Amino acid sequence: MAISEETMSHYAETTYGRRSKDVDEARRIYQPKQSDITGKIIIFTLAGLCILLFIFIIIGFFFIAKPLKASLTYVDVRSLSYNKDTSSSLYFNSTLAMEIRIENPNLGFFEFPTSKGDVLYNGQVVGEMRISGQRVASFGSIRTEVRTEVGYKGNQRSPVWLKNDIERRLIILNTRAKLRGEVHLKALNKRTVSLNCLMHLNLKDEVIHRLWCN
């Protein structure tokens, strides 16, 4: 039985149309939506930022020096003399034995040369201390002893605050020092650790009964 050319042509057109429709349907099913692409871009971007932040934290922990801390752990009054007679020159003298604690929270060790510090009374230097240069291990601390002589002498026209302090037998002293050194990591980081403490020298009992550091 012969098939006419017209029938063959109609069959070919029908078959081609079905195939084209099936291809379009498949493309429509498997082609990702624009919203899905945008969501994936946002997720990948956030993941990349988190990774970068983690890297910066690690770099900061290992390569950026953190602040060091210095404080007085105790102060011992070894000798003390003062004049409480307001009709003559007022004064006080004392020898103080102090212990300084230096803490290093860094991965590398901290090293500083011999340094000087001051003991102040009412803003005036009344004593100097010498802090020997040392090395503080990574994540460690050291204690170093310092001895200093402090004293202040007034006159018959001594300021009111000196008279009041002598009469109540209480002298408030402040210690200051800056230890300039380097934290040795893979790169050198120059750092300064500051000592700033306040103490109450009790003239009557010859003790330091209050001590705190910033």
NORGIRA-V200704 format. One line per field, one symbol per residue. phi: phi as a letter, one per 30 degrees, with the letter a starting at -180 (. if undefined). A space follows every 50 residues. Layout:
phi: ???
This chain:
phi: .dcddddddddddddddddddddddddddcdddddddddddddddddddd dddddddddddcccdcdcbbaccabcddaabaccdddbddabbacccccc cbcbccdcdcbbdebcbbccbhicdcabbccddbccddhbabbbcbcbcb abbcbdceddddddddddhbcccbcbabccabcccdbdbdbbcccbbbbc cdddchbccbabbd
